[in-house]
Structures are given as C-alpha cells and as structure tokens.
Amino acid sequence: MTSSATIQLPQPTAILWDLDGTLIDQTAAIIRCYREVILDMGYPQPDDNSIRRSLGGVMAATMGLFVEAEHLDEACKAFRVRFPKIMFDGLILLAGGEELIERAYKAHIPQVLFTNKHGETARKVSRYAGFSKYIPICIGSADTQWQKPQLALTQHVLDQIEVSAEGSIIIGDSPTDIEVAQNAGLACYCVSTGAHSLEELMEAGADAAFESLIELGQAIELSKL
C-alpha cells in the first residue's frame, strides 16, 4: 500500500492504539522533563530534536543517550517524579483521534491503548483525554515484564481484549509500532504526526501511512458488525 488517503482499508477485527504521536502530542512536556532532569544531573543540555527522534521506545533508551549508565536508574526515577507535575502542560489531542475511536466503539470493534509510556501515566492521560470511556484497557511500561515491540507483550495485549492477531491492526507513528506489527503478524497503519515522515514510515514497512488520523479515518472501513 502507499501513503494515500484514497486507498480503502478493510475493517479490522481489533485495533491496538499507540498513544504518543498518534492520539496525542505531549512532546513539549516530555522534552521539557528530559531536559530538566538531564541538566539537574550535571550533563550538557540535550538537543530537543534528538530527544524527539528517540521517542517511541522505553524511557531508559532515550535517557541513555544523554546520561551515563551508572546514573541511568536515578535519572529515570527523577523523570517519573517530575513528569506528573507538568504532564498536561501543552497537551494536544491530535485531530481525528477521538472520532475514529468512537466510530470503532460504535462498530463493536475491540480496542486497546498499547504504549511504552509508563502505564499509570498513560491511564491518567487516557482519562484526561476522554479515551477511557471508549477504551477501558490501557497497557503501558511497567505493567508487565515486556516492552514494545516484544511479541510476548503484543500477545498479552491481544489476550486482554480476547482477540487473535489475524485481522487485528496497530495504529501508530513510529518504526517501533511497525516492528510490533511485523513481529506479531498484524497490519500497521501509521500517521506522520509524530517524529517520522510518511516516507520514513513506508520505508520502515508500514502497510499504509497518512498525514493524519482524519485521512486514515477516511480510508478505513468501520461499520457495525
């Protein structure tokens, strides 16, 4: 498939939603928190774009780009303490997300939020954004022993909503989401509302990529089963 809103995508049997860069833009608060923690620990000021491009994996992977290994655990703990105080500053709900979630809900398609964001933080964001009224299950970092894109985590997530990989899709914004799909045998539809362009997402192996969830919503079939 190509990066085009004119293609028609089949109705999925379930949707696994990424959160950051896909449904929300919380980048300003996230980058600010990394910057403040890194500076407080005596390291040079990090480049904002380097932080942005590294997002999508686990916190330790991003923090490890700027903090030495012996200080990594301390830095991650400091981030978790600081972030809840600023987490809603500048939070943006990305266009088309809530509408697409509601359409899938009305079509009785199982949905789950599936993120490498810390689980408790992700659930607070979901409640704040209003996603939780349509998607009660949200699985994030520290909720299990696994991380995206590990197959064991994806299988655990599918088990939580009692569906199989066949016919299920993941909607995300990064190569990590694409790797999740490739490992588990899912289709992956991406949006370029995060740190990666349409071209980068297609080159990484997305089944389709769109500029926004509005375009994706126009392309995907979601009717009552």
N, CA and C atoms as a LAMMPS dump frame, in Angstrom:
ITEM: TIMESTEP
0
ITEM: NUMBER OF ATOMS
675
ITEM: BOX BOUNDS ff ff ff
-5.0000000000000000e+02 5.0000000000000000e+02
-5.0000000000000000e+02 5.0000000000000000e+02
-5.0000000000000000e+02 5.0000000000000000e+02
ITEM: ATOMS id mol type element x y z
1 1 1 N 0.828 -1.196 0
2 1 2 C 0 0 0
3 1 3 C 0.865 1.249 0
4 2 1 N 0.274 2.32 -0.411
5 2 2 C 1.024 3.569 -0.483
6 2 3 C 0.488 4.579 0.509
7 3 1 N 1.212 5.68 0.65
8 3 2 C 0.797 6.734 1.569
9 3 3 C -0.237 7.607 0.878
10 4 1 N -1.477 7.152 0.897
11 4 2 C -2.53 7.867 0.186
12 4 3 C -3.85 7.722 0.906
13 5 1 N -4.584 8.818 1.032
14 5 2 C -5.89 8.77 1.682
15 5 3 C -6.955 8.221 0.752
16 6 1 N -6.61 7.927 -0.5
17 6 2 C -7.608 7.444 -1.45
18 6 3 C -7.745 5.917 -1.415
19 7 1 N -6.805 5.223 -0.759
20 7 2 C -6.91 3.775 -0.689
21 7 3 C -8.014 3.391 0.295
22 8 1 N -8.514 2.171 0.164
23 8 2 C -9.549 1.672 1.049
24 8 3 C -8.988 0.519 1.876
25 9 1 N -9.071 0.652 3.173
26 9 2 C -8.551 -0.349 4.089
27 9 3 C -9.701 -1.192 4.636
28 10 1 N -9.504 -2.499 4.763
29 10 2 C -10.583 -3.363 5.253
30 10 3 C -10.884 -3.128 6.729
31 11 1 N -12.059 -3.538 7.137
32 11 2 C -12.447 -3.387 8.538
33 11 3 C -11.615 -4.325 9.412
34 12 1 N -10.97 -3.801 10.463
35 12 2 C -10.167 -4.66 11.336
36 12 3 C -11.044 -5.405 12.338
37 13 1 N -10.515 -6.489 12.866
38 13 2 C -11.22 -7.209 13.921
39 13 3 C -10.906 -6.621 15.295
40 14 1 N -9.801 -5.885 15.402
41 14 2 C -9.428 -5.204 16.647
42 14 3 C -8.402 -4.133 16.322
43 15 1 N -8.324 -3.123 17.199
44 15 2 C -7.367 -2.029 16.997
45 15 3 C -6.507 -1.867 18.24
46 16 1 N -5.194 -1.933 18.039
47 16 2 C -4.225 -1.628 19.086
48 16 3 C -3.714 -0.211 18.808
49 17 1 N -3.975 0.688 19.724
50 17 2 C -3.621 2.094 19.542
51 17 3 C -2.317 2.435 20.254
52 18 1 N -1.389 3.035 19.543
53 18 2 C -0.285 3.739 20.185
54 18 3 C -0.852 5.047 20.745
55 19 1 N -0.107 5.686 21.64
56 19 2 C -0.619 6.902 22.284
57 19 3 C 0.154 8.147 21.833
58 20 1 N 1.406 8.283 22.263
59 20 2 C 2.187 9.485 21.951
60 20 3 C 2.499 9.578 20.463
61 21 1 N 2.215 10.725 19.881
62 21 2 C 2.487 10.949 18.471
63 21 3 C 1.407 10.423 17.56
64 22 1 N 0.494 9.639 18.126
65 22 2 C -0.596 9.048 17.35
66 22 3 C -1.925 9.669 17.74
67 23 1 N -2.276 9.557 19.007
68 23 2 C -3.53 10.138 19.509
69 23 3 C -3.312 11.468 20.212
70 24 1 N -2.133 11.646 20.775
71 24 2 C -1.837 12.883 21.498
72 24 3 C -0.45 13.391 21.113
73 25 1 N -0.254 14.683 21.317
74 25 2 C 1.074 15.281 21.226
75 25 3 C 1.397 15.84 22.605
76 26 1 N 2.214 15.115 23.323
77 26 2 C 2.65 15.525 24.664
78 26 3 C 4.141 15.847 24.645
79 27 1 N 4.619 16.108 23.428
80 27 2 C 6.05 16.248 23.218
81 27 3 C 6.654 17.388 24.027
82 28 1 N 5.948 18.499 24.113
83 28 2 C 6.517 19.661 24.808
84 28 3 C 6.849 19.328 26.254
85 29 1 N 5.909 18.692 26.959
86 29 2 C 6.144 18.345 28.359
87 29 3 C 7.199 17.257 28.489
88 30 1 N 7.185 16.287 27.587
89 30 2 C 8.158 15.196 27.643
90 30 3 C 9.572 15.721 27.44
91 31 1 N 9.761 16.534 26.407
92 31 2 C 11.092 17.084 26.128
93 31 3 C 11.555 17.972 27.285
94 32 1 N 10.651 18.786 27.793
95 32 2 C 10.993 19.654 28.921
96 32 3 C 11.461 18.821 30.121
97 33 1 N 10.763 17.73 30.397
98 33 2 C 11.115 16.903 31.547
99 33 3 C 12.479 16.241 31.355
100 34 1 N 12.717 15.691 30.171
101 34 2 C 14.049 15.128 29.9
102 34 3 C 15.128 16.193 30.084
103 35 1 N 14.891 17.36 29.494
104 35 2 C 15.891 18.433 29.549
105 35 3 C 16.203 18.81 30.993
106 36 1 N 15.159 18.997 31.797
107 36 2 C 15.36 19.438 33.178
108 36 3 C 16.085 18.377 34.006
109 37 1 N 15.711 17.129 33.83
110 37 2 C 16.369 16.049 34.575
111 37 3 C 17.834 15.934 34.177
112 38 1 N 18.104 15.967 32.885
113 38 2 C 19.475 15.828 32.393
114 38 3 C 20.351 16.986 32.881
115 39 1 N 19.825 18.194 32.821
116 39 2 C 20.588 19.351 33.296
117 39 3 C 20.802 19.293 34.806
118 40 1 N 19.768 18.906 35.553
119 40 2 C 19.887 18.82 37.016
120 40 3 C 20.949 17.813 37.442
121 41 1 N 21.182 16.818 36.591
122 41 2 C 22.184 15.806 36.921
123 41 3 C 23.585 16.201 36.453
124 42 1 N 23.703 17.416 35.9
125 42 2 C 25.011 17.94 35.562
126 42 3 C 25.508 17.625 34.174
127 43 1 N 24.623 17.12 33.33
128 43 2 C 25.016 16.815 31.953
129 43 3 C 24.717 18.005 31.039
130 44 1 N 25.34 18.052 29.871
131 44 2 C 25.093 19.155 28.943
132 44 3 C 23.633 19.186 28.481
133 45 1 N 23.172 20.373 28.102
134 45 2 C 21.795 20.493 27.625
135 45 3 C 21.609 19.645 26.369
136 46 1 N 20.603 18.77 26.373
137 46 2 C 20.384 17.912 25.206
138 46 3 C 19.713 18.673 24.073
139 47 1 N 19.902 18.179 22.872
140 47 2 C 19.239 18.743 21.702
141 47 3 C 17.792 18.263 21.67
142 48 1 N 16.86 19.199 21.595
143 48 2 C 15.442 18.842 21.634
144 48 3 C 15.067 17.865 20.528
145 49 1 N 15.597 18.068 19.342
146 49 2 C 15.233 17.193 18.227
147 49 3 C 15.784 15.784 18.42
148 50 1 N 16.936 15.665 19.061
149 50 2 C 17.495 14.341 19.355
150 50 3 C 16.587 13.585 20.321
151 51 1 N 16.043 14.306 21.292
152 51 2 C 15.082 13.681 22.206
153 51 3 C 13.841 13.265 21.425
154 52 1 N 13.314 14.179 20.622
155 52 2 C 12.078 13.916 19.873
156 52 3 C 12.216 12.688 18.982
157 53 1 N 13.32 12.575 18.296
158 53 2 C 13.518 11.473 17.354
159 53 3 C 13.68 10.132 18.069
160 54 1 N 14.064 10.168 19.33
161 54 2 C 14.296 8.923 20.07
162 54 3 C 13.043 8.392 20.744
163 55 1 N 11.976 9.176 20.767
164 55 2 C 10.763 8.773 21.48
165 55 3 C 10.07 7.624 20.759
166 56 1 N 9.313 6.852 21.509
167 56 2 C 8.609 5.693 20.952
168 56 3 C 9.066 4.401 21.606
169 57 1 N 10.306 4.409 22.09
170 57 2 C 10.811 3.266 22.84
171 57 3 C 10.62 3.488 24.331
172 58 1 N 11.358 2.758 25.142
173 58 2 C 11.252 2.914 26.592
174 58 3 C 12.057 4.128 27.042
175 59 1 N 11.714 4.65 28.226
176 59 2 C 12.378 5.839 28.737
177 59 3 C 13.89 5.657 28.842
178 60 1 N 14.323 4.495 29.319
179 60 2 C 15.755 4.277 29.52
180 60 3 C 16.541 4.4 28.221
181 61 1 N 15.916 4.047 27.107
182 61 2 C 16.607 4.141 25.823
183 61 3 C 16.883 5.595 25.459
184 62 1 N 15.885 6.465 25.677
185 62 2 C 16.091 7.893 25.411
186 62 3 C 17.052 8.499 26.42
187 63 1 N 16.819 8.24 27.707
188 63 2 C 17.671 8.821 28.739
189 63 3 C 19.118 8.382 28.573
190 64 1 N 19.298 7.157 28.125
191 64 2 C 20.644 6.615 27.967
192 64 3 C 21.461 7.292 26.877
193 65 1 N 20.809 8.066 26.02
194 65 2 C 21.534 8.818 25.007
195 65 3 C 22.277 10.006 25.611
196 66 1 N 21.851 10.437 26.81
197 66 2 C 22.376 11.672 27.393
198 66 3 C 22.98 11.486 28.786
199 67 1 N 22.692 10.35 29.419
200 67 2 C 23.126 10.109 30.793
201 67 3 C 23.952 8.828 30.83
202 68 1 N 25.047 8.841 31.568
203 68 2 C 25.901 7.657 31.67
204 68 3 C 25.176 6.527 32.398
205 69 1 N 25.589 5.309 32.096
206 69 2 C 24.879 4.117 32.579
207 69 3 C 24.743 4.091 34.095
208 70 1 N 25.767 4.535 34.8
209 70 2 C 25.709 4.469 36.266
210 70 3 C 24.695 5.45 36.866
211 71 1 N 24.254 6.42 36.086
212 71 2 C 23.264 7.394 36.561
213 71 3 C 21.881 7.193 35.941
214 72 1 N 21.747 6.138 35.125
215 72 2 C 20.524 5.973 34.346
216 72 3 C 19.312 5.699 35.223
217 73 1 N 19.439 4.817 36.186
218 73 2 C 18.299 4.495 37.05
219 73 3 C 17.847 5.725 37.84
220 74 1 N 18.802 6.47 38.363
221 74 2 C 18.486 7.691 39.109
222 74 3 C 17.759 8.703 38.221
223 75 1 N 18.221 8.843 36.979
224 75 2 C 17.608 9.797 36.057
225 75 3 C 16.176 9.399 35.717
226 76 1 N 15.95 8.112 35.486
227 76 2 C 14.599 7.652 35.156
228 76 3 C 13.646 7.852 36.331
229 77 1 N 14.122 7.601 37.529
230 77 2 C 13.291 7.834 38.719
231 77 3 C 12.963 9.318 38.862
232 78 1 N 13.938 10.171 38.6
233 78 2 C 13.712 11.615 38.686
234 78 3 C 12.677 12.063 37.655
235 79 1 N 12.734 11.476 36.459
236 79 2 C 11.743 11.802 35.423
237 79 3 C 10.345 11.452 35.903
238 80 1 N 10.173 10.266 36.486
239 80 2 C 8.841 9.815 36.917
240 80 3 C 8.284 10.669 38.047
241 81 1 N 9.163 11.217 38.862
242 81 2 C 8.715 12.118 39.929
243 81 3 C 8.286 13.467 39.353
244 82 1 N 9.048 13.972 38.407
245 82 2 C 8.827 15.313 37.873
246 82 3 C 7.687 15.368 36.862
247 83 1 N 7.578 14.343 36.015
248 83 2 C 6.662 14.431 34.874
249 83 3 C 5.195 14.626 35.268
250 84 1 N 4.659 13.936 36.286
251 84 2 C 3.246 14.141 36.621
252 84 3 C 2.884 15.589 36.96
253 85 1 N 3.869 16.362 37.388
254 85 2 C 3.604 17.759 37.762
255 85 3 C 3.398 18.654 36.537
256 86 1 N 3.901 18.221 35.371
257 86 2 C 3.828 19.067 34.173
258 86 3 C 3.164 18.356 32.994
259 87 1 N 2.672 17.135 33.197
260 87 2 C 2.31 16.262 32.088
261 87 3 C 1.199 16.798 31.19
262 88 1 N 0.328 17.646 31.723
263 88 2 C -0.755 18.155 30.893
264 88 3 C -0.449 19.524 30.286
265 89 1 N 0.716 20.081 30.601
266 89 2 C 1.1 21.377 30.033
267 89 3 C 1.331 21.239 28.524
268 90 1 N 0.528 21.927 27.738
269 90 2 C 0.691 21.905 26.297
270 90 3 C 0.207 20.64 25.622
271 91 1 N -0.531 19.797 26.342
272 91 2 C -1.031 18.555 25.75
273 91 3 C -1.998 18.864 24.601
274 92 1 N -1.784 18.202 23.461
275 92 2 C -2.634 18.386 22.277
276 92 3 C -3.285 17.05 21.933
277 93 1 N -4.606 17.054 21.747
278 93 2 C -5.31 15.879 21.228
279 93 3 C -5.273 15.977 19.715
280 94 1 N -4.675 15.005 19.077
281 94 2 C -4.477 15.075 17.632
282 94 3 C -5.791 14.869 16.88
283 95 1 N -5.958 15.644 15.839
284 95 2 C -7.216 15.699 15.093
285 95 3 C -7.616 14.331 14.553
286 96 1 N -8.879 14.005 14.718
287 96 2 C -9.439 12.785 14.156
288 96 3 C -9.379 11.583 15.066
289 97 1 N -8.621 11.675 16.148
290 97 2 C -8.431 10.516 17.012
291 97 3 C -9.678 10.101 17.756
292 98 1 N -10.283 11.031 18.488
293 98 2 C -11.465 10.676 19.276
294 98 3 C -12.603 10.209 18.377
295 99 1 N -12.75 10.849 17.223
296 99 2 C -13.813 10.461 16.293
297 99 3 C -13.611 9.032 15.785
298 100 1 N -12.365 8.687 15.483
299 100 2 C -12.07 7.355 14.972
300 100 3 C -12.282 6.297 16.062
301 101 1 N -11.874 6.617 17.27
302 101 2 C -12.092 5.722 18.405
303 101 3 C -13.585 5.496 18.627
304 102 1 N -14.365 6.577 18.563
305 102 2 C -15.808 6.462 18.777
306 102 3 C -16.465 5.633 17.68
307 103 1 N -16.031 5.827 16.447
308 103 2 C -16.572 5.027 15.336
309 103 3 C -16.311 3.542 15.55
310 104 1 N -15.087 3.219 15.948
311 104 2 C -14.749 1.815 16.183
312 104 3 C -15.554 1.252 17.356
313 105 1 N -15.744 2.063 18.367
314 105 2 C -16.539 1.648 19.535
315 105 3 C -17.976 1.337 19.121
316 106 1 N -18.565 2.209 18.327
317 106 2 C -19.945 2 17.876
318 106 3 C -20.055 0.807 16.929
319 107 1 N -18.944 0.462 16.269
320 107 2 C -18.926 -0.705 15.388
321 107 3 C -18.6 -1.995 16.151
322 108 1 N -18.463 -1.863 17.481
323 108 2 C -18.188 -3.015 18.359
324 108 3 C -16.856 -3.69 18.029
325 109 1 N -15.887 -2.874 17.638
326 109 2 C -14.541 -3.385 17.37
327 109 3 C -13.699 -3.225 18.642
328 110 1 N -13.155 -4.316 19.191
329 110 2 C -12.336 -4.213 20.399
330 110 3 C -11.133 -3.28 20.176
331 111 1 N -10.845 -2.465 21.203
332 111 2 C -9.73 -1.527 21.12
333 111 3 C -8.946 -1.565 22.429
334 112 1 N -7.654 -1.26 22.324
335 112 2 C -6.802 -1.194 23.5
336 112 3 C -5.728 -0.142 23.262
337 113 1 N -5.368 0.587 24.307
338 113 2 C -4.235 1.511 24.24
339 113 3 C -2.988 0.729 24.637
340 114 1 N -1.929 0.861 23.842
341 114 2 C -0.77 -0.023 23.909
342 114 3 C 0.464 0.848 23.712
343 115 1 N 1.19 1.146 24.799
344 115 2 C 2.204 2.19 24.746
345 115 3 C 3.427 1.839 25.574
346 116 1 N 4.556 2.447 25.237
347 116 2 C 5.746 2.339 26.075
348 116 3 C 5.808 3.467 27.103
349 117 1 N 4.808 4.329 27.134
350 117 2 C 4.686 5.309 28.213
351 117 3 C 4.406 4.555 29.508
352 118 1 N 4.853 5.069 30.631
353 118 2 C 4.59 4.428 31.917
354 118 3 C 3.086 4.204 32.066
355 119 1 N 2.703 3.004 32.477
356 119 2 C 1.294 2.617 32.48
357 119 3 C 0.387 3.559 33.248
358 120 1 N 0.765 3.931 34.464
359 120 2 C -0.09 4.818 35.268
360 120 3 C -0.231 6.187 34.614
361 121 1 N 0.867 6.695 34.055
362 121 2 C 0.811 7.974 33.345
363 121 3 C -0.103 7.875 32.133
364 122 1 N 0.026 6.793 31.385
365 122 2 C -0.799 6.601 30.195
366 122 3 C -2.282 6.561 30.542
367 123 1 N -2.626 5.916 31.645
368 123 2 C -4.04 5.839 32.047
369 123 3 C -4.568 7.196 32.496
370 124 1 N -3.728 7.983 33.132
371 124 2 C -4.142 9.346 33.507
372 124 3 C -4.406 10.183 32.259
373 125 1 N -3.535 10.047 31.266
374 125 2 C -3.725 10.768 30.008
375 125 3 C -5.008 10.307 29.323
376 126 1 N -5.244 9.004 29.312
377 126 2 C -6.441 8.459 28.667
378 126 3 C -7.711 8.995 29.307
379 127 1 N -7.714 9.069 30.633
380 127 2 C -8.89 9.62 31.326
381 127 3 C -9.033 11.115 31.019
382 128 1 N -7.926 11.83 31.051
383 128 2 C -7.949 13.276 30.792
384 128 3 C -8.467 13.568 29.388
385 129 1 N -8.027 12.759 28.417
386 129 2 C -8.385 12.985 27.011
387 129 3 C -9.772 12.47 26.664
388 130 1 N -10.34 11.638 27.527
389 130 2 C -11.656 11.073 27.247
390 130 3 C -11.629 9.76 26.486
391 131 1 N -10.442 9.201 26.274
392 131 2 C -10.351 7.934 25.54
393 131 3 C -10.885 6.768 26.364
394 132 1 N -10.744 6.86 27.691
395 132 2 C -11.06 5.719 28.547
396 132 3 C -12.532 5.34 28.516
397 133 1 N -13.401 6.268 28.137
398 133 2 C -14.827 5.914 28.09
399 133 3 C -15.132 4.977 26.93
400 134 1 N -14.237 4.946 25.935
401 134 2 C -14.383 4.036 24.801
402 134 3 C -13.387 2.876 24.865
403 135 1 N -12.24 3.103 25.503
404 135 2 C -11.175 2.101 25.553
405 135 3 C -10.78 1.91 27.02
406 136 1 N -11.409 0.974 27.716
407 136 2 C -11.135 0.83 29.149
408 136 3 C -9.775 0.235 29.476
409 137 1 N -9.175 -0.498 28.538
410 137 2 C -7.899 -1.16 28.821
411 137 3 C -6.748 -0.351 28.217
412 138 1 N -5.776 -0.037 29.063
413 138 2 C -4.589 0.709 28.646
414 138 3 C -3.378 0.034 29.268
415 139 1 N -2.475 -0.464 28.437
416 139 2 C -1.314 -1.205 28.907
417 139 3 C -0.05 -0.449 28.527
418 140 1 N 0.774 -0.173 29.533
419 140 2 C 1.985 0.601 29.295
420 140 3 C 3.201 0.003 29.955
421 141 1 N 4.266 0.767 29.931
422 141 2 C 5.515 0.351 30.54
423 141 3 C 5.312 0.099 32.034
424 142 1 N 5.954 -0.929 32.541
425 142 2 C 5.919 -1.345 33.95
426 142 3 C 4.668 -2.126 34.308
427 143 1 N 3.709 -2.261 33.394
428 143 2 C 2.534 -3.092 33.671
429 143 3 C 2.858 -4.572 33.5
430 144 1 N 3.886 -4.867 32.711
431 144 2 C 4.336 -6.242 32.501
432 144 3 C 5.859 -6.246 32.503
433 145 1 N 6.425 -7.407 32.287
434 145 2 C 7.886 -7.513 32.211
435 145 3 C 8.413 -7.206 30.822
436 146 1 N 7.501 -6.918 29.864
437 146 2 C 7.901 -6.738 28.473
438 146 3 C 7.74 -5.29 28.027
439 147 1 N 8.281 -4.992 26.851
440 147 2 C 8.156 -3.678 26.231
441 147 3 C 7.836 -3.868 24.753
442 148 1 N 7.175 -2.872 24.127
443 148 2 C 7.085 -2.852 22.674
444 148 3 C 8.515 -2.761 22.119
445 149 1 N 8.845 -3.514 21.097
446 149 2 C 7.991 -4.307 20.202
447 149 3 C 8.013 -5.811 20.485
448 150 1 N 8.266 -6.221 21.736
449 150 2 C 8.376 -7.643 22.032
450 150 3 C 7.06 -8.372 21.758
451 151 1 N 7.165 -9.516 21.118
452 151 2 C 5.99 -10.3 20.753
453 151 3 C 5.196 -10.725 21.978
454 152 1 N 5.869 -11.066 23.072
455 152 2 C 5.169 -11.511 24.276
456 152 3 C 4.209 -10.437 24.785
457 153 1 N 4.618 -9.165 24.703
458 153 2 C 3.735 -8.086 25.147
459 153 3 C 2.545 -7.94 24.214
460 154 1 N 2.777 -7.99 22.927
461 154 2 C 1.678 -7.872 21.972
462 154 3 C 0.671 -8.996 22.174
463 155 1 N 1.165 -10.219 22.396
464 155 2 C 0.252 -11.338 22.631
465 155 3 C -0.536 -11.129 23.922
466 156 1 N 0.123 -10.608 24.947
467 156 2 C -0.557 -10.297 26.204
468 156 3 C -1.674 -9.269 25.982
469 157 1 N -1.37 -8.257 25.188
470 157 2 C -2.368 -7.209 24.899
471 157 3 C -3.554 -7.806 24.138
472 158 1 N -3.279 -8.639 23.146
473 158 2 C -4.358 -9.285 22.396
474 158 3 C -5.204 -10.162 23.318
475 159 1 N -4.549 -10.833 24.247
476 159 2 C -5.283 -11.684 25.191
477 159 3 C -6.219 -10.856 26.079
478 160 1 N -5.791 -9.658 26.43
479 160 2 C -6.603 -8.807 27.308
480 160 3 C -7.933 -8.418 26.668
481 161 1 N -7.942 -8.295 25.339
482 161 2 C -9.19 -7.949 24.661
483 161 3 C -9.779 -9.16 23.923
484 162 1 N -9.18 -10.322 24.192
485 162 2 C -9.715 -11.609 23.742
486 162 3 C -9.891 -11.674 22.223
487 163 1 N -8.815 -11.319 21.516
488 163 2 C -8.8 -11.415 20.051
489 163 3 C -7.5 -12.072 19.618
490 164 1 N -7.458 -12.494 18.369
491 164 2 C -6.238 -13.044 17.797
492 164 3 C -5.563 -11.988 16.931
493 165 1 N -4.342 -12.278 16.525
494 165 2 C -3.61 -11.344 15.673
495 165 3 C -4.253 -11.23 14.297
496 166 1 N -4.858 -12.294 13.816
497 166 2 C -5.442 -12.291 12.475
498 166 3 C -6.551 -11.245 12.368
499 167 1 N -6.392 -10.331 11.449
500 167 2 C -7.379 -9.276 11.239
501 167 3 C -7.214 -8.062 12.122
502 168 1 N -6.34 -8.15 13.145
503 168 2 C -6.114 -7.019 14.047
504 168 3 C -5.092 -6.063 13.44
505 169 1 N -5.157 -4.813 13.861
506 169 2 C -4.223 -3.817 13.363
507 169 3 C -3.629 -3.023 14.526
508 170 1 N -2.474 -2.42 14.271
509 170 2 C -1.936 -1.425 15.18
510 170 3 C -1.88 -0.105 14.441
511 171 1 N -2.296 0.959 15.112
512 171 2 C -2.213 2.313 14.563
513 171 3 C -1.165 3.061 15.375
514 172 1 N -0.117 3.53 14.7
515 172 2 C 0.973 4.182 15.405
516 172 3 C 1.672 5.221 14.558
517 173 1 N 2.822 5.678 15.059
518 173 2 C 3.526 6.777 14.38
519 173 3 C 5.017 6.539 14.246
520 174 1 N 5.474 5.33 14.571
521 174 2 C 6.924 5.144 14.613
522 174 3 C 7.353 3.771 14.115
523 175 1 N 8.64 3.617 13.798
524 175 2 C 9.163 2.301 13.43
525 175 3 C 8.953 1.251 14.517
526 176 1 N 8.892 1.675 15.777
527 176 2 C 8.609 0.721 16.859
528 176 3 C 7.26 0.062 16.655
529 177 1 N 6.245 0.838 16.289
530 177 2 C 4.919 0.289 16.045
531 177 3 C 4.928 -0.665 14.849
532 178 1 N 5.694 -0.318 13.843
533 178 2 C 5.815 -1.18 12.664
534 178 3 C 6.475 -2.501 13.045
535 179 1 N 7.487 -2.432 13.898
536 179 2 C 8.167 -3.655 14.351
537 179 3 C 7.227 -4.524 15.181
538 180 1 N 6.386 -3.881 16
539 180 2 C 5.358 -4.63 16.741
540 180 3 C 4.518 -5.452 15.773
541 181 1 N 4.05 -4.787 14.728
542 181 2 C 3.188 -5.439 13.742
543 181 3 C 3.908 -6.577 13.039
544 182 1 N 5.136 -6.344 12.632
545 182 2 C 5.901 -7.365 11.913
546 182 3 C 6.17 -8.574 12.791
547 183 1 N 6.444 -8.349 14.064
548 183 2 C 6.725 -9.452 14.982
549 183 3 C 5.488 -10.306 15.255
550 184 1 N 4.31 -9.656 15.254
551 184 2 C 3.084 -10.341 15.677
552 184 3 C 2.166 -10.727 14.527
553 185 1 N 2.492 -10.305 13.309
554 185 2 C 1.625 -10.619 12.184
555 185 3 C 0.395 -9.751 12.092
556 186 1 N 0.525 -8.491 12.498
557 186 2 C -0.559 -7.516 12.407
558 186 3 C -0.338 -6.612 11.198
559 187 1 N -1.382 -5.964 10.749
560 187 2 C -1.219 -4.851 9.816
561 187 3 C -0.889 -3.605 10.632
562 188 1 N -0.083 -2.707 10.065
563 188 2 C 0.272 -1.472 10.755
564 188 3 C -0.05 -0.275 9.873
565 189 1 N -0.929 0.587 10.351
566 189 2 C -1.258 1.832 9.677
567 189 3 C -0.664 2.964 10.495
568 190 1 N 0.108 3.807 9.848
569 190 2 C 0.836 4.856 10.556
570 190 3 C 0.364 6.249 10.168
571 191 1 N 0.606 7.183 11.074
572 191 2 C 0.378 8.601 10.813
573 191 3 C 1.684 9.344 11.057
574 192 1 N 1.902 10.393 10.276
575 192 2 C 3.157 11.152 10.369
576 192 3 C 3.016 12.339 11.312
577 193 1 N 2.223 12.161 12.378
578 193 2 C 2.006 13.228 13.356
579 193 3 C 3.005 13.161 14.502
580 194 1 N 3.912 12.181 14.431
581 194 2 C 4.977 12.086 15.42
582 194 3 C 6.268 12.644 14.861
583 195 1 N 7.357 11.913 15.053
584 195 2 C 8.673 12.41 14.645
585 195 3 C 9.143 11.845 13.316
586 196 1 N 8.287 11.064 12.627
587 196 2 C 8.721 10.392 11.408
588 196 3 C 7.83 10.757 10.227
589 197 1 N 8.468 10.929 9.077
590 197 2 C 7.753 11.341 7.868
591 197 3 C 7.035 10.152 7.241
592 198 1 N 6.137 10.461 6.301
593 198 2 C 5.453 9.406 5.553
594 198 3 C 6.463 8.476 4.879
595 199 1 N 7.478 9.067 4.267
596 199 2 C 8.478 8.284 3.554
597 199 3 C 9.229 7.358 4.508
598 200 1 N 9.611 7.872 5.657
599 200 2 C 10.322 7.045 6.633
600 200 3 C 9.452 5.887 7.115
601 201 1 N 8.179 6.163 7.34
602 201 2 C 7.272 5.126 7.834
603 201 3 C 7.042 4.039 6.789
604 202 1 N 6.879 4.446 5.534
605 202 2 C 6.691 3.458 4.477
606 202 3 C 7.968 2.641 4.263
607 203 1 N 9.106 3.294 4.325
608 203 2 C 10.38 2.579 4.162
609 203 3 C 10.604 1.582 5.301
610 204 1 N 10.079 1.914 6.487
611 204 2 C 10.227 1.024 7.641
612 204 3 C 9.293 -0.175 7.568
613 205 1 N 8.307 -0.116 6.647
614 205 2 C 7.446 -1.279 6.449
615 205 3 C 5.997 -1.103 6.83
616 206 1 N 5.54 0.137 7.027
617 206 2 C 4.117 0.345 7.318
618 206 3 C 3.27 -0.162 6.154
619 207 1 N 2.113 -0.715 6.454
620 207 2 C 1.201 -1.166 5.401
621 207 3 C 0.537 0.019 4.707
622 208 1 N 0.367 1.099 5.428
623 208 2 C -0.134 2.355 4.864
624 208 3 C 0.26 3.473 5.809
625 209 1 N 0.421 4.672 5.287
626 209 2 C 0.785 5.818 6.119
627 209 3 C 0.014 7.044 5.652
628 210 1 N -0.38 7.869 6.603
629 210 2 C -1.233 9.017 6.337
630 210 3 C -0.708 10.229 7.091
631 211 1 N -1.098 11.403 6.615
632 211 2 C -0.656 12.619 7.274
633 211 3 C -1.37 12.851 8.595
634 212 1 N -2.55 12.261 8.771
635 212 2 C -3.306 12.467 9.997
636 212 3 C -4.303 11.335 10.19
637 213 1 N -4.875 11.273 11.395
638 213 2 C -5.931 10.303 11.662
639 213 3 C -7.211 10.653 10.918
640 214 1 N -7.356 11.9 10.523
641 214 2 C -8.512 12.272 9.7
642 214 3 C -8.444 11.528 8.377
643 215 1 N -7.266 11.537 7.736
644 215 2 C -7.098 10.829 6.463
645 215 3 C -7.251 9.32 6.65
646 216 1 N -6.676 8.796 7.716
647 216 2 C -6.816 7.365 7.983
648 216 3 C -8.287 7.008 8.174
649 217 1 N -9.001 7.856 8.893
650 217 2 C -10.418 7.614 9.122
651 217 3 C -11.236 7.59 7.843
652 218 1 N -10.805 8.359 6.863
653 218 2 C -11.498 8.373 5.573
654 218 3 C -11.229 7.109 4.765
655 219 1 N -10.116 6.447 5.06
656 219 2 C -9.693 5.296 4.264
657 219 3 C -10.143 3.958 4.848
658 220 1 N -10.414 3.918 6.157
659 220 2 C -10.673 2.639 6.799
660 220 3 C -12.168 2.37 6.951
661 221 1 N -12.54 1.133 6.732
662 221 2 C -13.923 0.7 6.892
663 221 3 C -14.19 0.427 8.366
664 222 1 N -15.205 1.077 8.931
665 222 2 C -15.624 0.841 10.305
666 222 3 C -17.146 0.882 10.355
667 223 1 N -17.763 -0.251 10.176
668 223 2 C -19.219 -0.329 10.226
669 223 3 C -19.641 -1.368 11.246
670 224 1 N -20.846 -1.253 11.734
671 224 2 C -21.33 -2.144 12.79
672 224 3 C -21.345 -3.58 12.301
673 225 1 N -20.721 -4.454 13.099
674 225 2 C -20.626 -5.858 12.73
675 225 3 C -21.957 -6.564 12.948
